[in-house]
C-alpha cells in the first residue's frame, strides 16, 4: 500500500477538526510548525445545515466549471 496523506484540518470560528479527531496522536498537527496551518472555513449556519442535510452543493463543487 502506498500514497500520500496530508495534514489539512479545518477551523470554523474557534472550532477545529482536531478537537474530535481520533488520529491526533498519529498526525501530531502543531501550529508551532510553519508548514502546519488550519484551513479557515467561512460559512453561515444556514449553509452548513443545507450541506449536512444534503440540500446544498458541496463548497468545492460551487466553483468548478465544466
PDB file of N, CA, C and O in Angstrom:
ATOM      1  N   UNK A   1       0.847  -1.161   0.000  1.00  0.00           N
ATOM      2  CA  UNK A   1       0.000   0.000   0.000  1.00  0.00           C
ATOM      3  C   UNK A   1       0.903   1.238   0.000  1.00  0.00           C
ATOM      4  O   UNK A   1       1.938   1.258   0.667  1.00  0.00           O
ATOM      5  N   UNK A   2       0.508   2.259  -0.746  1.00  0.00           N
ATOM      6  CA  UNK A   2       1.274   3.490  -0.786  1.00  0.00           C
ATOM      7  C   UNK A   2       0.334   4.669  -1.058  1.00  0.00           C
ATOM      8  O   UNK A   2      -0.806   4.482  -1.482  1.00  0.00           O
ATOM      9  N   UNK A   3       0.812   5.836  -0.817  1.00  0.00           N
ATOM     10  CA  UNK A   3       0.013   7.038  -1.042  1.00  0.00           C
ATOM     11  C   UNK A   3       0.519   8.173  -0.186  1.00  0.00           C
ATOM     12  O   UNK A   3       1.482   8.031   0.568  1.00  0.00           O
ATOM     13  N   UNK A   4      -0.143   9.292  -0.315  1.00  0.00           N
ATOM     14  CA  UNK A   4       0.227  10.473   0.461  1.00  0.00           C
ATOM     15  C   UNK A   4      -1.019  11.012   1.155  1.00  0.00           C
ATOM     16  O   UNK A   4      -2.067  11.200   0.536  1.00  0.00           O
ATOM     17  N   UNK A   5      -0.881  11.249   2.429  1.00  0.00           N
ATOM     18  CA  UNK A   5      -1.983  11.817   3.203  1.00  0.00           C
ATOM     19  C   UNK A   5      -1.442  13.042   3.922  1.00  0.00           C
ATOM     20  O   UNK A   5      -0.560  12.937   4.775  1.00  0.00           O
ATOM     21  N   UNK A   6      -1.972  14.186   3.575  1.00  0.00           N
ATOM     22  CA  UNK A   6      -1.503  15.424   4.177  1.00  0.00           C
ATOM     23  C   UNK A   6      -2.326  15.785   5.402  1.00  0.00           C
ATOM     24  O   UNK A   6      -3.506  15.446   5.490  1.00  0.00           O
ATOM     25  N   UNK A   7      -1.708  16.464   6.332  1.00  0.00           N
ATOM     26  CA  UNK A   7      -2.418  17.010   7.489  1.00  0.00           C
ATOM     27  C   UNK A   7      -3.055  18.304   7.002  1.00  0.00           C
ATOM     28  O   UNK A   7      -2.352  19.235   6.608  1.00  0.00           O
ATOM     29  N   UNK A   8      -4.403  18.368   7.029  1.00  0.00           N
ATOM     30  CA  UNK A   8      -5.094  19.508   6.452  1.00  0.00           C
ATOM     31  C   UNK A   8      -6.389  19.802   7.215  1.00  0.00           C
ATOM     32  O   UNK A   8      -7.465  19.797   6.618  1.00  0.00           O
ATOM     33  N   UNK A   9      -6.301  20.060   8.536  1.00  0.00           N
ATOM     34  CA  UNK A   9      -7.522  20.270   9.319  1.00  0.00           C
ATOM     35  C   UNK A   9      -8.173  21.624   9.039  1.00  0.00           C
ATOM     36  O   UNK A   9      -7.529  22.565   8.575  1.00  0.00           O
ATOM     37  N   UNK A  10      -9.472  21.689   9.338  1.00  0.00           N
ATOM     38  CA  UNK A  10     -10.211  22.926   9.147  1.00  0.00           C
ATOM     39  C   UNK A  10     -10.432  23.642  10.476  1.00  0.00           C
ATOM     40  O   UNK A  10     -10.252  23.066  11.549  1.00  0.00           O
ATOM     41  N   UNK A  11     -10.821  24.893  10.380  1.00  0.00           N
ATOM     42  CA  UNK A  11     -11.188  25.685  11.546  1.00  0.00           C
ATOM     43  C   UNK A  11     -12.357  26.576  11.148  1.00  0.00           C
ATOM     44  O   UNK A  11     -12.303  27.272  10.135  1.00  0.00           O
ATOM     45  N   UNK A  12     -13.417  26.547  11.956  1.00  0.00           N
ATOM     46  CA  UNK A  12     -14.556  27.443  11.779  1.00  0.00           C
ATOM     47  C   UNK A  12     -14.724  28.165  13.103  1.00  0.00           C
ATOM     48  O   UNK A  12     -15.080  27.550  14.109  1.00  0.00           O
ATOM     49  N   UNK A  13     -14.474  29.453  13.107  1.00  0.00           N
ATOM     50  CA  UNK A  13     -14.515  30.216  14.356  1.00  0.00           C
ATOM     51  C   UNK A  13     -13.465  29.674  15.303  1.00  0.00           C
ATOM     52  O   UNK A  13     -12.278  29.661  14.975  1.00  0.00           O
ATOM     53  N   UNK A  14     -13.891  29.223  16.484  1.00  0.00           N
ATOM     54  CA  UNK A  14     -12.966  28.638  17.461  1.00  0.00           C
ATOM     55  C   UNK A  14     -12.952  27.111  17.418  1.00  0.00           C
ATOM     56  O   UNK A  14     -12.204  26.473  18.158  1.00  0.00           O
ATOM     57  N   UNK A  15     -13.790  26.521  16.540  1.00  0.00           N
ATOM     58  CA  UNK A  15     -13.887  25.067  16.455  1.00  0.00           C
ATOM     59  C   UNK A  15     -12.936  24.535  15.391  1.00  0.00           C
ATOM     60  O   UNK A  15     -12.812  25.105  14.307  1.00  0.00           O
ATOM     61  N   UNK A  16     -12.266  23.431  15.719  1.00  0.00           N
ATOM     62  CA  UNK A  16     -11.355  22.799  14.763  1.00  0.00           C
ATOM     63  C   UNK A  16     -11.676  21.319  14.632  1.00  0.00           C
ATOM     64  O   UNK A  16     -12.305  20.728  15.509  1.00  0.00           O
ATOM     65  N   UNK A  17     -11.242  20.735  13.539  1.00  0.00           N
ATOM     66  CA  UNK A  17     -11.417  19.304  13.323  1.00  0.00           C
ATOM     67  C   UNK A  17     -10.615  18.505  14.345  1.00  0.00           C
ATOM     68  O   UNK A  17     -10.989  17.384  14.689  1.00  0.00           O
ATOM     69  N   UNK A  18      -9.536  19.066  14.820  1.00  0.00           N
ATOM     70  CA  UNK A  18      -8.647  18.357  15.760  1.00  0.00           C
ATOM     71  C   UNK A  18      -9.332  18.034  17.089  1.00  0.00           C
ATOM     72  O   UNK A  18      -8.956  17.071  17.758  1.00  0.00           O
ATOM     73  N   UNK A  19     -10.310  18.811  17.469  1.00  0.00           N
ATOM     74  CA  UNK A  19     -10.994  18.613  18.740  1.00  0.00           C
ATOM     75  C   UNK A  19     -11.569  17.210  18.860  1.00  0.00           C
ATOM     76  O   UNK A  19     -11.501  16.601  19.928  1.00  0.00           O
ATOM     77  N   UNK A  20     -12.136  16.691  17.773  1.00  0.00           N
ATOM     78  CA  UNK A  20     -12.809  15.396  17.812  1.00  0.00           C
ATOM     79  C   UNK A  20     -12.082  14.313  17.022  1.00  0.00           C
ATOM     80  O   UNK A  20     -12.624  13.225  16.831  1.00  0.00           O
ATOM     81  N   UNK A  21     -10.865  14.592  16.562  1.00  0.00           N
ATOM     82  CA  UNK A  21     -10.139  13.673  15.690  1.00  0.00           C
ATOM     83  C   UNK A  21      -9.578  12.477  16.464  1.00  0.00           C
ATOM     84  O   UNK A  21      -8.985  12.631  17.531  1.00  0.00           O
ATOM     85  N   UNK A  22      -9.778  11.300  15.908  1.00  0.00           N
ATOM     86  CA  UNK A  22      -9.269  10.068  16.515  1.00  0.00           C
ATOM     87  C   UNK A  22      -7.793   9.840  16.210  1.00  0.00           C
ATOM     88  O   UNK A  22      -7.167   8.956  16.796  1.00  0.00           O
ATOM     89  N   UNK A  23      -7.237  10.630  15.299  1.00  0.00           N
ATOM     90  CA  UNK A  23      -5.859  10.425  14.852  1.00  0.00           C
ATOM     91  C   UNK A  23      -4.895  11.486  15.363  1.00  0.00           C
ATOM     92  O   UNK A  23      -3.796  11.616  14.824  1.00  0.00           O
ATOM     93  N   UNK A  24      -5.262  12.233  16.367  1.00  0.00           N
ATOM     94  CA  UNK A  24      -4.409  13.316  16.891  1.00  0.00           C
ATOM     95  C   UNK A  24      -3.018  12.831  17.278  1.00  0.00           C
ATOM     96  O   UNK A  24      -2.023  13.492  16.983  1.00  0.00           O
ATOM     97  N   UNK A  25      -2.949  11.689  17.931  1.00  0.00           N
ATOM     98  CA  UNK A  25      -1.648  11.173  18.378  1.00  0.00           C
ATOM     99  C   UNK A  25      -0.777  10.749  17.200  1.00  0.00           C
ATOM    100  O   UNK A  25       0.450  10.771  17.296  1.00  0.00           O
ATOM    101  N   UNK A  26      -1.395  10.369  16.103  1.00  0.00           N
ATOM    102  CA  UNK A  26      -0.653   9.908  14.932  1.00  0.00           C
ATOM    103  C   UNK A  26      -0.178  11.087  14.085  1.00  0.00           C
ATOM    104  O   UNK A  26       0.992  11.131  13.703  1.00  0.00           O
ATOM    105  N   UNK A  27      -1.056  12.042  13.783  1.00  0.00           N
ATOM    106  CA  UNK A  27      -0.689  13.126  12.866  1.00  0.00           C
ATOM    107  C   UNK A  27       0.188  14.177  13.524  1.00  0.00           C
ATOM    108  O   UNK A  27       1.008  14.803  12.852  1.00  0.00           O
ATOM    109  N   UNK A  28       0.033  14.381  14.814  1.00  0.00           N
ATOM    110  CA  UNK A  28       0.826  15.344  15.578  1.00  0.00           C
ATOM    111  C   UNK A  28       0.802  16.750  14.970  1.00  0.00           C
ATOM    112  O   UNK A  28       1.833  17.421  14.911  1.00  0.00           O
ATOM    113  N   UNK A  29      -0.366  17.188  14.522  1.00  0.00           N
ATOM    114  CA  UNK A  29      -0.523  18.545  13.994  1.00  0.00           C
ATOM    115  C   UNK A  29      -0.174  19.555  15.082  1.00  0.00           C
ATOM    116  O   UNK A  29      -0.658  19.454  16.209  1.00  0.00           O
ATOM    117  N   UNK A  30       0.652  20.511  14.745  1.00  0.00           N
ATOM    118  CA  UNK A  30       1.078  21.526  15.701  1.00  0.00           C
ATOM    119  C   UNK A  30       1.259  22.845  14.961  1.00  0.00           C
ATOM    120  O   UNK A  30       2.086  22.943  14.054  1.00  0.00           O
ATOM    121  N   UNK A  31       0.495  23.850  15.339  1.00  0.00           N
ATOM    122  CA  UNK A  31       0.570  25.155  14.683  1.00  0.00           C
ATOM    123  C   UNK A  31       1.914  25.847  14.887  1.00  0.00           C
ATOM    124  O   UNK A  31       2.213  26.824  14.202  1.00  0.00           O
ATOM    125  N   UNK A  32       2.711  25.364  15.800  1.00  0.00           N
ATOM    126  CA  UNK A  32       4.032  25.944  16.029  1.00  0.00           C
ATOM    127  C   UNK A  32       4.943  25.749  14.813  1.00  0.00           C
ATOM    128  O   UNK A  32       5.875  26.523  14.596  1.00  0.00           O
ATOM    129  N   UNK A  33       4.662  24.704  14.021  1.00  0.00           N
ATOM    130  CA  UNK A  33       5.455  24.442  12.822  1.00  0.00           C
ATOM    131  C   UNK A  33       4.911  25.257  11.660  1.00  0.00           C
ATOM    132  O   UNK A  33       3.699  25.328  11.457  1.00  0.00           O
ATOM    133  N   UNK A  34       5.797  25.864  10.906  1.00  0.00           N
ATOM    134  CA  UNK A  34       5.413  26.748   9.803  1.00  0.00           C
ATOM    135  C   UNK A  34       4.529  26.049   8.766  1.00  0.00           C
ATOM    136  O   UNK A  34       3.612  26.664   8.222  1.00  0.00           O
ATOM    137  N   UNK A  35       4.794  24.793   8.496  1.00  0.00           N
ATOM    138  CA  UNK A  35       4.044  24.060   7.472  1.00  0.00           C
ATOM    139  C   UNK A  35       2.629  23.685   7.924  1.00  0.00           C
ATOM    140  O   UNK A  35       1.789  23.355   7.087  1.00  0.00           O
ATOM    141  N   UNK A  36       2.353  23.729   9.218  1.00  0.00           N
ATOM    142  CA  UNK A  36       1.045  23.351   9.740  1.00  0.00           C
ATOM    143  C   UNK A  36       0.169  24.575   9.942  1.00  0.00           C
ATOM    144  O   UNK A  36       0.508  25.489  10.694  1.00  0.00           O
ATOM    145  N   UNK A  37      -0.960  24.572   9.257  1.00  0.00           N
ATOM    146  CA  UNK A  37      -1.926  25.649   9.447  1.00  0.00           C
ATOM    147  C   UNK A  37      -3.329  25.112   9.161  1.00  0.00           C
ATOM    148  O   UNK A  37      -3.497  24.140   8.424  1.00  0.00           O
ATOM    149  N   UNK A  38      -4.310  25.750   9.744  1.00  0.00           N
ATOM    150  CA  UNK A  38      -5.699  25.354   9.541  1.00  0.00           C
ATOM    151  C   UNK A  38      -6.244  25.954   8.252  1.00  0.00           C
ATOM    152  O   UNK A  38      -5.860  27.053   7.854  1.00  0.00           O
ATOM    153  N   UNK A  39      -7.138  25.222   7.608  1.00  0.00           N
ATOM    154  CA  UNK A  39      -7.934  25.779   6.513  1.00  0.00           C
ATOM    155  C   UNK A  39      -9.096  26.489   7.195  1.00  0.00           C
ATOM    156  O   UNK A  39      -9.935  25.833   7.812  1.00  0.00           O
ATOM    157  N   UNK A  40      -9.162  27.779   7.099  1.00  0.00           N
ATOM    158  CA  UNK A  40     -10.214  28.544   7.755  1.00  0.00           C
ATOM    159  C   UNK A  40     -11.433  28.547   6.850  1.00  0.00           C
ATOM    160  O   UNK A  40     -11.399  29.078   5.740  1.00  0.00           O
ATOM    161  N   UNK A  41     -12.517  27.943   7.342  1.00  0.00           N
ATOM    162  CA  UNK A  41     -13.764  27.880   6.593  1.00  0.00           C
ATOM    163  C   UNK A  41     -14.699  28.966   7.080  1.00  0.00           C
ATOM    164  O   UNK A  41     -14.837  29.199   8.281  1.00  0.00           O
ATOM    165  N   UNK A  42     -15.329  29.618   6.144  1.00  0.00           N
ATOM    166  CA  UNK A  42     -16.285  30.665   6.491  1.00  0.00           C
ATOM    167  C   UNK A  42     -17.630  30.293   5.878  1.00  0.00           C
ATOM    168  O   UNK A  42     -17.791  30.277   4.657  1.00  0.00           O
ATOM    169  N   UNK A  43     -18.574  30.000   6.732  1.00  0.00           N
ATOM    170  CA  UNK A  43     -19.911  29.652   6.256  1.00  0.00           C
ATOM    171  C   UNK A  43     -20.915  30.038   7.320  1.00  0.00           C
ATOM    172  O   UNK A  43     -20.650  29.943   8.518  1.00  0.00           O
ATOM    173  N   UNK A  44     -22.062  30.472   6.862  1.00  0.00           N
ATOM    174  CA  UNK A  44     -23.115  30.805   7.812  1.00  0.00           C
ATOM    175  C   UNK A  44     -23.847  29.527   8.223  1.00  0.00           C
ATOM    176  O   UNK A  44     -23.731  28.506   7.545  1.00  0.00           O
ATOM    177  N   UNK A  45     -24.586  29.571   9.305  1.00  0.00           N
ATOM    178  CA  UNK A  45     -25.254  28.391   9.843  1.00  0.00           C
ATOM    179  C   UNK A  45     -26.228  27.767   8.848  1.00  0.00           C
ATOM    180  O   UNK A  45     -26.354  26.544   8.797  1.00  0.00           O
ATOM    181  N   UNK A  46     -26.916  28.585   8.060  1.00  0.00           N
ATOM    182  CA  UNK A  46     -27.885  28.068   7.100  1.00  0.00           C
ATOM    183  C   UNK A  46     -27.197  27.241   6.017  1.00  0.00           C
ATOM    184  O   UNK A  46     -27.701  26.185   5.636  1.00  0.00           O
ATOM    185  N   UNK A  47     -26.064  27.701   5.524  1.00  0.00           N
ATOM    186  CA  UNK A  47     -25.310  26.963   4.512  1.00  0.00           C
ATOM    187  C   UNK A  47     -24.829  25.634   5.073  1.00  0.00           C
ATOM    188  O   UNK A  47     -24.912  24.606   4.401  1.00  0.00           O
ATOM    189  N   UNK A  48     -24.335  25.654   6.287  1.00  0.00           N
ATOM    190  CA  UNK A  48     -23.853  24.426   6.925  1.00  0.00           C
ATOM    191  C   UNK A  48     -24.995  23.422   7.084  1.00  0.00           C
ATOM    192  O   UNK A  48     -24.817  22.238   6.800  1.00  0.00           O
ATOM    193  N   UNK A  49     -26.153  23.878   7.532  1.00  0.00           N
ATOM    194  CA  UNK A  49     -27.308  22.994   7.697  1.00  0.00           C
ATOM    195  C   UNK A  49     -27.696  22.351   6.372  1.00  0.00           C
ATOM    196  O   UNK A  49     -27.954  21.148   6.322  1.00  0.00           O
ATOM    197  N   UNK A  50     -27.741  23.137   5.299  1.00  0.00           N
ATOM    198  CA  UNK A  50     -28.108  22.605   3.983  1.00  0.00           C
ATOM    199  C   UNK A  50     -27.124  21.545   3.520  1.00  0.00           C
ATOM    200  O   UNK A  50     -27.529  20.514   2.985  1.00  0.00           O
ATOM    201  N   UNK A  51     -25.837  21.787   3.721  1.00  0.00           N
ATOM    202  CA  UNK A  51     -24.823  20.828   3.301  1.00  0.00           C
ATOM    203  C   UNK A  51     -24.911  19.543   4.109  1.00  0.00           C
ATOM    204  O   UNK A  51     -24.770  18.451   3.558  1.00  0.00           O
ATOM    205  N   UNK A  52     -25.142  19.665   5.416  1.00  0.00           N
ATOM    206  CA  UNK A  52     -25.256  18.481   6.259  1.00  0.00           C
ATOM    207  C   UNK A  52     -26.481  17.648   5.910  1.00  0.00           C
ATOM    208  O   UNK A  52     -26.452  16.421   6.007  1.00  0.00           O
ATOM    209  N   UNK A  53     -27.558  18.316   5.504  1.00  0.00           N
ATOM    210  CA  UNK A  53     -28.786  17.626   5.149  1.00  0.00           C
ATOM    211  C   UNK A  53     -28.813  17.196   3.691  1.00  0.00           C
ATOM    212  O   UNK A  53     -29.791  16.602   3.235  1.00  0.00           O
ATOM    213  N   UNK A  54     -27.750  17.490   2.960  1.00  0.00           N
ATOM    214  CA  UNK A  54     -27.678  17.089   1.562  1.00  0.00           C
ATOM    215  C   UNK A  54     -28.477  17.979   0.627  1.00  0.00           C
ATOM    216  O   UNK A  54     -28.719  17.604  -0.520  1.00  0.00           O
ATOM    217  N   UNK A  55     -28.886  19.136   1.087  1.00  0.00           N
ATOM    218  CA  UNK A  55     -29.696  20.035   0.277  1.00  0.00           C
ATOM    219  C   UNK A  55     -28.865  21.053  -0.484  1.00  0.00           C
ATOM    220  O   UNK A  55     -29.344  21.664  -1.439  1.00  0.00           O
ATOM    221  N   UNK A  56     -27.636  21.233  -0.066  1.00  0.00           N
ATOM    222  CA  UNK A  56     -26.774  22.233  -0.695  1.00  0.00           C
ATOM    223  C   UNK A  56     -25.715  21.580  -1.555  1.00  0.00           C
ATOM    224  O   UNK A  56     -25.493  20.371  -1.483  1.00  0.00           O
ATOM    225  N   UNK A  57     -25.072  22.383  -2.360  1.00  0.00           N
ATOM    226  CA  UNK A  57     -23.971  21.916  -3.196  1.00  0.00           C
ATOM    227  C   UNK A  57     -22.692  21.989  -2.382  1.00  0.00           C
ATOM    228  O   UNK A  57     -22.457  23.002  -1.724  1.00  0.00           O
ATOM    229  N   UNK A  58     -21.849  20.953  -2.398  1.00  0.00           N
ATOM    230  CA  UNK A  58     -20.590  20.998  -1.657  1.00  0.00           C
ATOM    231  C   UNK A  58     -19.761  22.207  -2.065  1.00  0.00           C
ATOM    232  O   UNK A  58     -19.762  22.570  -3.241  1.00  0.00           O
ATOM    233  N   UNK A  59     -19.046  22.848  -1.127  1.00  0.00           N
ATOM    234  CA  UNK A  59     -18.281  24.065  -1.429  1.00  0.00           C
ATOM    235  C   UNK A  59     -17.305  23.892  -2.575  1.00  0.00           C
ATOM    236  O   UNK A  59     -17.145  24.816  -3.372  1.00  0.00           O
ATOM    237  N   UNK A  60     -16.639  22.742  -2.693  1.00  0.00           N
ATOM    238  CA  UNK A  60     -15.655  22.541  -3.754  1.00  0.00           C
ATOM    239  C   UNK A  60     -16.301  22.482  -5.125  1.00  0.00           C
ATOM    240  O   UNK A  60     -15.658  22.798  -6.125  1.00  0.00           O
ATOM    241  N   UNK A  61     -17.560  22.083  -5.188  1.00  0.00           N
ATOM    242  CA  UNK A  61     -18.260  21.953  -6.464  1.00  0.00           C
ATOM    243  C   UNK A  61     -18.803  23.287  -6.970  1.00  0.00           C
ATOM    244  O   UNK A  61     -19.032  23.440  -8.170  1.00  0.00           O
ATOM    245  N   UNK A  62     -19.008  24.239  -6.087  1.00  0.00           N
ATOM    246  CA  UNK A  62     -19.602  25.521  -6.476  1.00  0.00           C
ATOM    247  C   UNK A  62     -18.726  26.280  -7.462  1.00  0.00           C
ATOM    248  O   UNK A  62     -19.241  26.942  -8.363  1.00  0.00           O
ATOM    249  N   UNK A  63     -17.430  26.193  -7.305  1.00  0.00           N
ATOM    250  CA  UNK A  63     -16.519  26.985  -8.126  1.00  0.00           C
ATOM    251  C   UNK A  63     -16.005  26.254  -9.355  1.00  0.00           C
ATOM    252  O   UNK A  63     -15.256  26.835 -10.140  1.00  0.00           O
ATOM    253  N   UNK A  64     -16.388  24.990  -9.542  1.00  0.00           N
ATOM    254  CA  UNK A  64     -15.923  24.231 -10.699  1.00  0.00           C
ATOM    255  C   UNK A  64     -16.749  24.568 -11.921  1.00  0.00           C
ATOM    256  O   UNK A  64     -17.964  24.747 -11.837  1.00  0.00           O
ATOM    257  N   UNK A  65     -16.090  24.651 -13.035  1.00  0.00           N
ATOM    258  CA  UNK A  65     -16.750  24.886 -14.318  1.00  0.00           C
ATOM    259  C   UNK A  65     -16.522  23.666 -15.189  1.00  0.00           C
ATOM    260  O   UNK A  65     -15.441  23.076 -15.160  1.00  0.00           O
ATOM    261  N   UNK A  66     -17.535  23.276 -15.971  1.00  0.00           N
ATOM    262  CA  UNK A  66     -17.378  22.136 -16.892  1.00  0.00           C
ATOM    263  C   UNK A  66     -16.594  22.517 -18.107  1.00  0.00           C
ATOM    264  O   UNK A  66     -16.368  21.683 -18.983  1.00  0.00           O
TER     265      UNK A  66
END
